[in-house]
Amino acid sequence: MFDMFGKLQEAQQKMKESKERLALITVDGEAGDGAVKVTVTGNREVKSLEIAERLLEKDNKEELEDLVITALNRALKSAENTWEAEMKSVAGGMLGPLGGLF
């Protein structure tokens, strides 16, 4: 029983360490040939948003909205892939040879 408690504490510690590592990893998403750039962490927190000057004109409102959504979705997808890889690594380390099955 105590071994199970120890394993649970170990798993919690590994998850905490993974979240800390993911907070340091950044991924980018772009749209409109770089007119909109978004940077997010591996924990899916938006860190920066860059918008080309030409998109700030009144006539470009719809284009700007579309490009921001596209760039955000691309960055968040990359962050999700990074997060999944990190979680697989943690799970694999905890399960030993069985970790490769997931």
Biopython code that builds the backbone (N, CA, C, O; Angstrom):
import numpy as np
from Bio.PDB.StructureBuilder import StructureBuilder

atoms = [
    (1, "MET", "N", (0.815, -1.194, 0.000)),
    (1, "MET", "CA", (0.000, 0.000, 0.000)),
    (1, "MET", "C", (0.860, 1.260, 0.000)),
    (1, "MET", "O", (0.575, 2.224, -0.711)),
    (2, "PHE", "N", (1.932, 1.233, 0.823)),
    (2, "PHE", "CA", (2.811, 2.393, 0.891)),
    (2, "PHE", "C", (3.559, 2.586, -0.423)),
    (2, "PHE", "O", (3.875, 3.713, -0.806)),
    (3, "ASP", "N", (3.843, 1.478, -1.113)),
    (3, "ASP", "CA", (4.497, 1.574, -2.408)),
    (3, "ASP", "C", (3.596, 2.308, -3.393)),
    (3, "ASP", "O", (4.075, 3.096, -4.208)),
    (4, "MET", "N", (2.300, 2.052, -3.321)),
    (4, "MET", "CA", (1.335, 2.719, -4.198)),
    (4, "MET", "C", (1.306, 4.219, -3.914)),
    (4, "MET", "O", (1.244, 5.028, -4.840)),
    (5, "PHE", "N", (1.351, 4.589, -2.633)),
    (5, "PHE", "CA", (1.378, 5.997, -2.246)),
    (5, "PHE", "C", (2.639, 6.668, -2.773)),
    (5, "PHE", "O", (2.591, 7.801, -3.253)),
    (6, "GLY", "N", (3.755, 5.977, -2.683)),
    (6, "GLY", "CA", (5.022, 6.501, -3.199)),
    (6, "GLY", "C", (4.965, 6.708, -4.698)),
    (6, "GLY", "O", (5.474, 7.707, -5.208)),
    (7, "LYS", "N", (4.352, 5.775, -5.410)),
    (7, "LYS", "CA", (4.214, 5.895, -6.865)),
    (7, "LYS", "C", (3.323, 7.084, -7.225)),
    (7, "LYS", "O", (3.591, 7.800, -8.190)),
    (8, "LEU", "N", (2.271, 7.285, -6.448)),
    (8, "LEU", "CA", (1.369, 8.410, -6.691)),
    (8, "LEU", "C", (2.108, 9.734, -6.494)),
    (8, "LEU", "O", (1.962, 10.653, -7.300)),
    (9, "GLN", "N", (2.890, 9.830, -5.437)),
    (9, "GLN", "CA", (3.664, 11.051, -5.197)),
    (9, "GLN", "C", (4.681, 11.275, -6.313)),
    (9, "GLN", "O", (4.898, 12.407, -6.747)),
    (10, "GLU", "N", (5.298, 10.195, -6.772)),
    (10, "GLU", "CA", (6.267, 10.291, -7.866)),
    (10, "GLU", "C", (5.577, 10.793, -9.144)),
    (10, "GLU", "O", (6.111, 11.642, -9.856)),
    (11, "ALA", "N", (4.401, 10.261, -9.416)),
    (11, "ALA", "CA", (3.645, 10.677, -10.603)),
    (11, "ALA", "C", (3.271, 12.156, -10.506)),
    (11, "ALA", "O", (3.374, 12.884, -11.494)),
    (12, "GLN", "N", (2.842, 12.602, -9.342)),
    (12, "GLN", "CA", (2.485, 14.006, -9.164)),
    (12, "GLN", "C", (3.699, 14.904, -9.371)),
    (12, "GLN", "O", (3.590, 15.967, -9.982)),
    (13, "GLN", "N", (4.841, 14.483, -8.871)),
    (13, "GLN", "CA", (6.068, 15.264, -9.036)),
    (13, "GLN", "C", (6.465, 15.344, -10.504)),
    (13, "GLN", "O", (6.863, 16.405, -10.986)),
    (14, "LYS", "N", (6.358, 14.226, -11.214)),
    (14, "LYS", "CA", (6.711, 14.216, -12.639)),
    (14, "LYS", "C", (5.771, 15.108, -13.443)),
    (14, "LYS", "O", (6.208, 15.793, -14.368)),
    (15, "MET", "N", (4.494, 15.103, -13.101)),
    (15, "MET", "CA", (3.533, 15.970, -13.793)),
    (15, "MET", "C", (3.868, 17.443, -13.539)),
    (15, "MET", "O", (3.809, 18.262, -14.456)),
    (16, "LYS", "N", (4.214, 17.772, -12.312)),
    (16, "LYS", "CA", (4.577, 19.146, -11.978)),
    (16, "LYS", "C", (5.812, 19.573, -12.766)),
    (16, "LYS", "O", (5.860, 20.683, -13.295)),
    (17, "GLU", "N", (6.806, 18.696, -12.842)),
    (17, "GLU", "CA", (8.021, 19.000, -13.586)),
    (17, "GLU", "C", (7.712, 19.169, -15.074)),
    (17, "GLU", "O", (8.280, 20.041, -15.731)),
    (18, "SER", "N", (6.817, 18.340, -15.604)),
    (18, "SER", "CA", (6.435, 18.443, -17.012)),
    (18, "SER", "C", (5.766, 19.769, -17.300)),
    (18, "SER", "O", (6.072, 20.408, -18.307)),
    (19, "LYS", "N", (4.859, 20.196, -16.437)),
    (19, "LYS", "CA", (4.179, 21.478, -16.627)),
    (19, "LYS", "C", (5.177, 22.634, -16.588)),
    (19, "LYS", "O", (5.048, 23.605, -17.333)),
    (20, "GLU", "N", (6.169, 22.519, -15.714)),
    (20, "GLU", "CA", (7.187, 23.559, -15.638)),
    (20, "GLU", "C", (8.019, 23.596, -16.918)),
    (20, "GLU", "O", (8.334, 24.676, -17.419)),
    (21, "ARG", "N", (8.381, 22.415, -17.456)),
    (21, "ARG", "CA", (9.128, 22.358, -18.716)),
    (21, "ARG", "C", (8.289, 22.922, -19.865)),
    (21, "ARG", "O", (8.791, 23.681, -20.693)),
    (22, "LEU", "N", (7.009, 22.545, -19.907)),
    (22, "LEU", "CA", (6.132, 23.008, -20.972)),
    (22, "LEU", "C", (5.947, 24.527, -20.942)),
    (22, "LEU", "O", (5.754, 25.152, -21.985)),
    (23, "ALA", "N", (6.005, 25.109, -19.767)),
    (23, "ALA", "CA", (5.871, 26.568, -19.651)),
    (23, "ALA", "C", (7.058, 27.289, -20.297)),
    (23, "ALA", "O", (6.947, 28.453, -20.682)),
    (24, "LEU", "N", (8.187, 26.594, -20.412)),
    (24, "LEU", "CA", (9.391, 27.191, -20.995)),
    (24, "LEU", "C", (9.497, 26.977, -22.501)),
    (24, "LEU", "O", (10.299, 27.628, -23.170)),
    (25, "ILE", "N", (8.695, 26.074, -23.025)),
    (25, "ILE", "CA", (8.704, 25.778, -24.455)),
    (25, "ILE", "C", (7.717, 26.709, -25.152)),
    (25, "ILE", "O", (6.579, 26.860, -24.708)),
    (26, "THR", "N", (8.156, 27.331, -26.243)),
    (26, "THR", "CA", (7.240, 28.161, -27.015)),
    (26, "THR", "C", (7.139, 27.625, -28.440)),
    (26, "THR", "O", (8.112, 27.125, -29.004)),
    (27, "VAL", "N", (5.965, 27.740, -28.995)),
    (27, "VAL", "CA", (5.710, 27.368, -30.386)),
    (27, "VAL", "C", (4.982, 28.526, -31.054)),
    (27, "VAL", "O", (4.310, 29.322, -30.397)),
    (28, "ASP", "N", (5.128, 28.604, -32.365)),
    (28, "ASP", "CA", (4.550, 29.718, -33.118)),
    (28, "ASP", "C", (3.505, 29.235, -34.102)),
    (28, "ASP", "O", (3.524, 28.089, -34.551)),
    (29, "GLY", "N", (2.603, 30.126, -34.421)),
    (29, "GLY", "CA", (1.629, 29.928, -35.482)),
    (29, "GLY", "C", (1.580, 31.195, -36.302)),
    (29, "GLY", "O", (1.611, 32.299, -35.757)),
    (30, "GLU", "N", (1.502, 31.038, -37.632)),
    (30, "GLU", "CA", (1.453, 32.193, -38.520)),
    (30, "GLU", "C", (0.292, 32.059, -39.489)),
    (30, "GLU", "O", (-0.206, 30.961, -39.739)),
    (31, "ALA", "N", (-0.126, 33.185, -40.026)),
    (31, "ALA", "CA", (-1.149, 33.210, -41.072)),
    (31, "ALA", "C", (-0.889, 34.418, -41.958)),
    (31, "ALA", "O", (-0.247, 35.384, -41.546)),
    (32, "GLY", "N", (-1.401, 34.347, -43.184)),
    (32, "GLY", "CA", (-1.249, 35.471, -44.105)),
    (32, "GLY", "C", (0.195, 35.754, -44.446)),
    (32, "GLY", "O", (0.616, 36.911, -44.462)),
    (33, "ASP", "N", (0.969, 34.699, -44.724)),
    (33, "ASP", "CA", (2.402, 34.846, -45.049)),
    (33, "ASP", "C", (3.142, 35.649, -43.982)),
    (33, "ASP", "O", (3.975, 36.500, -44.295)),
    (34, "GLY", "N", (2.828, 35.367, -42.728)),
    (34, "GLY", "CA", (3.511, 36.023, -41.622)),
    (34, "GLY", "C", (2.899, 37.342, -41.199)),
    (34, "GLY", "O", (3.463, 38.029, -40.347)),
    (35, "ALA", "N", (1.775, 37.715, -41.761)),
    (35, "ALA", "CA", (1.134, 38.983, -41.387)),
    (35, "ALA", "C", (0.628, 38.942, -39.953)),
    (35, "ALA", "O", (0.551, 39.972, -39.283)),
    (36, "VAL", "N", (0.279, 37.734, -39.481)),
    (36, "VAL", "CA", (-0.133, 37.544, -38.093)),
    (36, "VAL", "C", (0.704, 36.412, -37.524)),
    (36, "VAL", "O", (0.766, 35.324, -38.097)),
    (37, "LYS", "N", (1.350, 36.672, -36.389)),
    (37, "LYS", "CA", (2.175, 35.665, -35.721)),
    (37, "LYS", "C", (1.743, 35.554, -34.276)),
    (37, "LYS", "O", (1.546, 36.559, -33.592)),
    (38, "VAL", "N", (1.597, 34.310, -33.812)),
    (38, "VAL", "CA", (1.200, 34.052, -32.433)),
    (38, "VAL", "C", (2.226, 33.108, -31.813)),
    (38, "VAL", "O", (2.658, 32.144, -32.445)),
    (39, "THR", "N", (2.609, 33.394, -30.576)),
    (39, "THR", "CA", (3.498, 32.512, -29.830)),
    (39, "THR", "C", (2.769, 32.044, -28.583)),
    (39, "THR", "O", (2.220, 32.853, -27.836)),
    (40, "VAL", "N", (2.766, 30.721, -28.358)),
    (40, "VAL", "CA", (2.145, 30.136, -27.172)),
    (40, "VAL", "C", (3.135, 29.190, -26.506)),
    (40, "VAL", "O", (4.080, 28.713, -27.134)),
    (41, "THR", "N", (2.900, 28.927, -25.223)),
    (41, "THR", "CA", (3.742, 27.976, -24.503)),
    (41, "THR", "C", (3.219, 26.563, -24.722)),
    (41, "THR", "O", (2.133, 26.361, -25.264)),
    (42, "GLY", "N", (4.012, 25.597, -24.291)),
    (42, "GLY", "CA", (3.585, 24.204, -24.339)),
    (42, "GLY", "C", (2.373, 23.954, -23.464)),
    (42, "GLY", "O", (1.690, 22.943, -23.631)),
    (43, "ASN", "N", (2.094, 24.848, -22.542)),
    (43, "ASN", "CA", (0.895, 24.763, -21.695)),
    (43, "ASN", "C", (-0.282, 25.495, -22.319)),
    (43, "ASN", "O", (-1.318, 25.666, -21.677)),
    (44, "ARG", "N", (-0.132, 25.922, -23.553)),
    (44, "ARG", "CA", (-1.185, 26.575, -24.332)),
    (44, "ARG", "C", (-1.579, 27.947, -23.793)),
    (44, "ARG", "O", (-2.753, 28.317, -23.802)),
    (45, "GLU", "N", (-0.600, 28.681, -23.331)),
    (45, "GLU", "CA", (-0.809, 30.057, -22.873)),
    (45, "GLU", "C", (-0.254, 30.997, -23.937)),
    (45, "GLU", "O", (0.912, 30.883, -24.314)),
    (46, "VAL", "N", (-1.072, 31.923, -24.422)),
    (46, "VAL", "CA", (-0.637, 32.871, -25.448)),
    (46, "VAL", "C", (0.366, 33.839, -24.827)),
    (46, "VAL", "O", (0.086, 34.481, -23.814)),
    (47, "LYS", "N", (1.550, 33.934, -25.460)),
    (47, "LYS", "CA", (2.600, 34.812, -24.947)),
    (47, "LYS", "C", (2.738, 36.091, -25.767)),
    (47, "LYS", "O", (3.041, 37.155, -25.226)),
    (48, "SER", "N", (2.515, 35.980, -27.074)),
    (48, "SER", "CA", (2.631, 37.187, -27.894)),
    (48, "SER", "C", (1.777, 37.064, -29.149)),
    (48, "SER", "O", (1.452, 35.971, -29.615)),
    (49, "LEU", "N", (1.429, 38.234, -29.673)),
    (49, "LEU", "CA", (0.635, 38.342, -30.896)),
    (49, "LEU", "C", (1.193, 39.528, -31.677)),
    (49, "LEU", "O", (1.229, 40.652, -31.176)),
    (50, "GLU", "N", (1.629, 39.266, -32.916)),
    (50, "GLU", "CA", (2.159, 40.322, -33.778)),
    (50, "GLU", "C", (1.249, 40.452, -34.992)),
    (50, "GLU", "O", (0.861, 39.455, -35.602)),
    (51, "ILE", "N", (0.917, 41.682, -35.332)),
    (51, "ILE", "CA", (0.033, 41.955, -36.468)),
    (51, "ILE", "C", (0.713, 42.977, -37.370)),
    (51, "ILE", "O", (1.167, 44.027, -36.916)),
    (52, "ALA", "N", (0.772, 42.647, -38.653)),
    (52, "ALA", "CA", (1.368, 43.567, -39.631)),
    (52, "ALA", "C", (0.557, 44.851, -39.689)),
    (52, "ALA", "O", (-0.669, 44.837, -39.584)),
    (53, "GLU", "N", (1.243, 45.926, -39.854)),
    (53, "GLU", "CA", (0.637, 47.266, -39.879)),
    (53, "GLU", "C", (-0.493, 47.367, -40.906)),
    (53, "GLU", "O", (-1.512, 48.003, -40.637)),
    (54, "ARG", "N", (-0.330, 46.756, -42.061)),
    (54, "ARG", "CA", (-1.326, 46.872, -43.133)),
    (54, "ARG", "C", (-2.682, 46.310, -42.731)),
    (54, "ARG", "O", (-3.707, 46.719, -43.277)),
    (55, "LEU", "N", (-2.700, 45.380, -41.787)),
    (55, "LEU", "CA", (-3.959, 44.769, -41.358)),
    (55, "LEU", "C", (-4.729, 45.630, -40.367)),
    (55, "LEU", "O", (-5.878, 45.328, -40.043)),
    (56, "LEU", "N", (-4.114, 46.687, -39.891)),
    (56, "LEU", "CA", (-4.765, 47.537, -38.899)),
    (56, "LEU", "C", (-5.648, 48.619, -39.530)),
    (56, "LEU", "O", (-6.276, 49.411, -38.828)),
    (57, "GLU", "N", (-5.684, 48.637, -40.841)),
    (57, "GLU", "CA", (-6.552, 49.598, -41.532)),
    (57, "GLU", "C", (-8.004, 49.142, -41.425)),
    (57, "GLU", "O", (-8.283, 47.947, -41.335)),
    (58, "LYS", "N", (-8.900, 50.080, -41.435)),
    (58, "LYS", "CA", (-10.332, 49.813, -41.242)),
    (58, "LYS", "C", (-10.888, 48.769, -42.214)),
    (58, "LYS", "O", (-11.701, 47.934, -41.818)),
    (59, "ASP", "N", (-10.471, 48.806, -43.451)),
    (59, "ASP", "CA", (-11.007, 47.896, -44.462)),
    (59, "ASP", "C", (-10.538, 46.455, -44.283)),
    (59, "ASP", "O", (-11.044, 45.561, -44.962)),
    (60, "ASN", "N", (-9.596, 46.211, -43.400)),
    (60, "ASN", "CA", (-9.024, 44.875, -43.237)),
    (60, "ASN", "C", (-9.532, 44.145, -41.994)),
    (60, "ASN", "O", (-8.952, 43.139, -41.585)),
    (61, "LYS", "N", (-10.589, 44.635, -41.405)),
    (61, "LYS", "CA", (-11.091, 44.054, -40.150)),
    (61, "LYS", "C", (-11.385, 42.560, -40.279)),
    (61, "LYS", "O", (-10.917, 41.772, -39.458)),
    (62, "GLU", "N", (-12.145, 42.162, -41.283)),
    (62, "GLU", "CA", (-12.502, 40.751, -41.444)),
    (62, "GLU", "C", (-11.277, 39.897, -41.723)),
    (62, "GLU", "O", (-11.136, 38.805, -41.173)),
    (63, "GLU", "N", (-10.391, 40.395, -42.579)),
    (63, "GLU", "CA", (-9.163, 39.648, -42.876)),
    (63, "GLU", "C", (-8.332, 39.473, -41.607)),
    (63, "GLU", "O", (-7.805, 38.391, -41.347)),
    (64, "LEU", "N", (-8.220, 40.530, -40.830)),
    (64, "LEU", "CA", (-7.466, 40.464, -39.581)),
    (64, "LEU", "C", (-8.064, 39.424, -38.641)),
    (64, "LEU", "O", (-7.338, 38.605, -38.079)),
    (65, "GLU", "N", (-9.366, 39.451, -38.470)),
    (65, "GLU", "CA", (-10.020, 38.482, -37.586)),
    (65, "GLU", "C", (-9.761, 37.051, -38.050)),
    (65, "GLU", "O", (-9.446, 36.179, -37.241)),
    (66, "ASP", "N", (-9.896, 36.812, -39.352)),
    (66, "ASP", "CA", (-9.660, 35.471, -39.889)),
    (66, "ASP", "C", (-8.217, 35.023, -39.677)),
    (66, "ASP", "O", (-7.962, 33.879, -39.301)),
    (67, "LEU", "N", (-7.277, 35.933, -39.923)),
    (67, "LEU", "CA", (-5.865, 35.582, -39.789)),
    (67, "LEU", "C", (-5.475, 35.345, -38.327)),
    (67, "LEU", "O", (-4.671, 34.459, -38.037)),
    (68, "VAL", "N", (-6.036, 36.126, -37.412)),
    (68, "VAL", "CA", (-5.745, 35.913, -35.988)),
    (68, "VAL", "C", (-6.256, 34.548, -35.554)),
    (68, "VAL", "O", (-5.554, 33.825, -34.848)),
    (69, "ILE", "N", (-7.445, 34.190, -35.957)),
    (69, "ILE", "CA", (-8.004, 32.880, -35.601)),
    (69, "ILE", "C", (-7.145, 31.761, -36.180)),
    (69, "ILE", "O", (-6.835, 30.789, -35.490)),
    (70, "THR", "N", (-6.765, 31.899, -37.442)),
    (70, "THR", "CA", (-5.939, 30.873, -38.083)),
    (70, "THR", "C", (-4.597, 30.724, -37.385)),
    (70, "THR", "O", (-4.168, 29.607, -37.096)),
    (71, "ALA", "N", (-3.932, 31.840, -37.111)),
    (71, "ALA", "CA", (-2.626, 31.791, -36.448)),
    (71, "ALA", "C", (-2.738, 31.200, -35.047)),
    (71, "ALA", "O", (-1.903, 30.388, -34.646)),
    (72, "LEU", "N", (-3.762, 31.602, -34.304)),
    (72, "LEU", "CA", (-3.974, 31.045, -32.965)),
    (72, "LEU", "C", (-4.207, 29.539, -33.018)),
    (72, "LEU", "O", (-3.625, 28.794, -32.229)),
    (73, "ASN", "N", (-5.044, 29.090, -33.933)),
    (73, "ASN", "CA", (-5.319, 27.665, -34.043)),
    (73, "ASN", "C", (-4.071, 26.881, -34.411)),
    (73, "ASN", "O", (-3.856, 25.785, -33.894)),
    (74, "ARG", "N", (-3.252, 27.421, -35.289)),
    (74, "ARG", "CA", (-2.007, 26.738, -35.663)),
    (74, "ARG", "C", (-1.051, 26.653, -34.472)),
    (74, "ARG", "O", (-0.462, 25.603, -34.218)),
    (75, "ALA", "N", (-0.903, 27.747, -33.754)),
    (75, "ALA", "CA", (-0.012, 27.749, -32.589)),
    (75, "ALA", "C", (-0.530, 26.805, -31.513)),
    (75, "ALA", "O", (0.247, 26.063, -30.912)),
    (76, "LEU", "N", (-1.834, 26.828, -31.266)),
    (76, "LEU", "CA", (-2.409, 25.954, -30.242)),
    (76, "LEU", "C", (-2.303, 24.484, -30.624)),
    (76, "LEU", "O", (-2.128, 23.633, -29.752)),
    (77, "LYS", "N", (-2.406, 24.173, -31.906)),
    (77, "LYS", "CA", (-2.236, 22.794, -32.360)),
    (77, "LYS", "C", (-0.806, 22.335, -32.126)),
    (77, "LYS", "O", (-0.583, 21.208, -31.685)),
    (78, "SER", "N", (0.158, 23.188, -32.414)),
    (78, "SER", "CA", (1.560, 22.859, -32.158)),
    (78, "SER", "C", (1.806, 22.665, -30.669)),
    (78, "SER", "O", (2.528, 21.755, -30.262)),
    (79, "ALA", "N", (1.201, 23.527, -29.860)),
    (79, "ALA", "CA", (1.344, 23.404, -28.409)),
    (79, "ALA", "C", (0.720, 22.101, -27.922)),
    (79, "ALA", "O", (1.274, 21.435, -27.048)),
    (80, "GLU", "N", (-0.419, 21.737, -28.479)),
    (80, "GLU", "CA", (-1.086, 20.487, -28.106)),
    (80, "GLU", "C", (-0.198, 19.287, -28.440)),
    (80, "GLU", "O", (-0.091, 18.355, -27.643)),
    (81, "ASN", "N", (0.436, 19.304, -29.608)),
    (81, "ASN", "CA", (1.339, 18.222, -29.994)),
    (81, "ASN", "C", (2.533, 18.137, -29.040)),
    (81, "ASN", "O", (2.960, 17.044, -28.668)),
    (82, "THR", "N", (3.062, 19.287, -28.651)),
    (82, "THR", "CA", (4.175, 19.331, -27.694)),
    (82, "THR", "C", (3.738, 18.778, -26.347)),
    (82, "THR", "O", (4.461, 18.001, -25.723)),
    (83, "TRP", "N", (2.551, 19.181, -25.898)),
    (83, "TRP", "CA", (2.014, 18.718, -24.616)),
    (83, "TRP", "C", (1.821, 17.202, -24.636)),
    (83, "TRP", "O", (2.186, 16.515, -23.682)),
    (84, "GLU", "N", (1.245, 16.682, -25.723)),
    (84, "GLU", "CA", (1.009, 15.244, -25.833)),
    (84, "GLU", "C", (2.320, 14.460, -25.804)),
    (84, "GLU", "O", (2.405, 13.419, -25.153)),
    (85, "ALA", "N", (3.333, 14.951, -26.500)),
    (85, "ALA", "CA", (4.634, 14.281, -26.500)),
    (85, "ALA", "C", (5.232, 14.257, -25.097)),
    (85, "ALA", "O", (5.805, 13.251, -24.680)),
    (86, "GLU", "N", (5.099, 15.360, -24.376)),
    (86, "GLU", "CA", (5.619, 15.432, -23.004)),
    (86, "GLU", "C", (4.880, 14.455, -22.100)),
    (86, "GLU", "O", (5.506, 13.763, -21.296)),
    (87, "MET", "N", (3.564, 14.388, -22.221)),
    (87, "MET", "CA", (2.779, 13.484, -21.374)),
    (87, "MET", "C", (3.090, 12.017, -21.697)),
    (87, "MET", "O", (3.133, 11.184, -20.792)),
    (88, "LYS", "N", (3.305, 11.698, -22.965)),
    (88, "LYS", "CA", (3.688, 10.333, -23.342)),
    (88, "LYS", "C", (5.027, 9.979, -22.716)),
    (88, "LYS", "O", (5.229, 8.859, -22.249)),
    (89, "SER", "N", (5.931, 10.936, -22.711)),
    (89, "SER", "CA", (7.248, 10.724, -22.120)),
    (89, "SER", "C", (7.127, 10.447, -20.629)),
    (89, "SER", "O", (7.776, 9.541, -20.105)),
    (90, "VAL", "N", (6.302, 11.223, -19.951)),
    (90, "VAL", "CA", (6.101, 11.030, -18.513)),
    (90, "VAL", "C", (5.448, 9.679, -18.250)),
    (90, "VAL", "O", (5.889, 8.934, -17.375)),
    (91, "ALA", "N", (4.408, 9.364, -18.998)),
    (91, "ALA", "CA", (3.697, 8.098, -18.808)),
    (91, "ALA", "C", (4.611, 6.930, -19.104)),
    (91, "ALA", "O", (4.611, 5.935, -18.379)),
    (92, "GLY", "N", (5.390, 7.045, -20.163)),
    (92, "GLY", "CA", (6.311, 5.963, -20.512)),
    (92, "GLY", "C", (7.353, 5.742, -19.438)),
    (92, "GLY", "O", (7.717, 4.601, -19.152)),
    (93, "GLY", "N", (7.836, 6.809, -18.842)),
    (93, "GLY", "CA", (8.807, 6.692, -17.767)),
    (93, "GLY", "C", (8.249, 6.050, -16.527)),
    (93, "GLY", "O", (8.966, 5.355, -15.806)),
    (94, "MET", "N", (6.983, 6.273, -16.271)),
    (94, "MET", "CA", (6.355, 5.705, -15.068)),
    (94, "MET", "C", (5.952, 4.263, -15.268)),
    (94, "MET", "O", (5.925, 3.490, -14.310)),
    (95, "LEU", "N", (5.639, 3.887, -16.494)),
    (95, "LEU", "CA", (5.155, 2.533, -16.752)),
    (95, "LEU", "C", (6.267, 1.591, -17.190)),
    (95, "LEU", "O", (6.018, 0.404, -17.403)),
    (96, "GLY", "N", (7.481, 2.092, -17.326)),
    (96, "GLY", "CA", (8.580, 1.247, -17.751)),
    (96, "GLY", "C", (8.353, 0.738, -19.150)),
    (96, "GLY", "O", (7.943, 1.506, -20.019)),
    (97, "PRO", "N", (8.609, -0.551, -19.404)),
    (97, "PRO", "CA", (8.473, -1.085, -20.743)),
    (97, "PRO", "C", (7.034, -1.045, -21.270)),
    (97, "PRO", "O", (6.828, -1.099, -22.482)),
    (98, "LEU", "N", (6.050, -0.951, -20.395)),
    (98, "LEU", "CA", (4.660, -0.886, -20.836)),
    (98, "LEU", "C", (4.309, 0.472, -21.413)),
    (98, "LEU", "O", (3.309, 0.598, -22.119)),
    (99, "GLY", "N", (5.121, 1.510, -21.124)),
    (99, "GLY", "CA", (4.838, 2.856, -21.605)),
    (99, "GLY", "C", (4.777, 2.961, -23.110)),
    (99, "GLY", "O", (4.078, 3.827, -23.637)),
    (100, "GLY", "N", (5.494, 2.099, -23.820)),
    (100, "GLY", "CA", (5.487, 2.113, -25.272)),
    (100, "GLY", "C", (4.193, 1.639, -25.874)),
    (100, "GLY", "O", (3.975, 1.805, -27.074)),
    (101, "LEU", "N", (3.325, 1.050, -25.071)),
    (101, "LEU", "CA", (2.065, 0.542, -25.572)),
    (101, "LEU", "C", (1.026, 1.637, -25.784)),
    (101, "LEU", "O", (0.007, 1.398, -26.433)),
    (102, "PHE", "N", (1.264, 2.834, -25.248)),
    (102, "PHE", "CA", (0.265, 3.906, -25.294)),
    (102, "PHE", "C", (0.643, 4.977, -26.264)),
    (102, "PHE", "O", (-0.091, 5.953, -26.423)),
]
sb = StructureBuilder()
sb.init_structure("model")
sb.init_model(0)
sb.init_chain("A")
sb.init_seg("    ")
for serial, (resi, resn, name, xyz) in enumerate(atoms, 1):
    if name == "N":
        sb.init_residue(resn, " ", resi, " ")
    sb.init_atom(name, np.array(xyz, "f"), 0.0, 1.0, " ", f" {name:<3s}", serial, name[0])
structure = sb.get_structure()
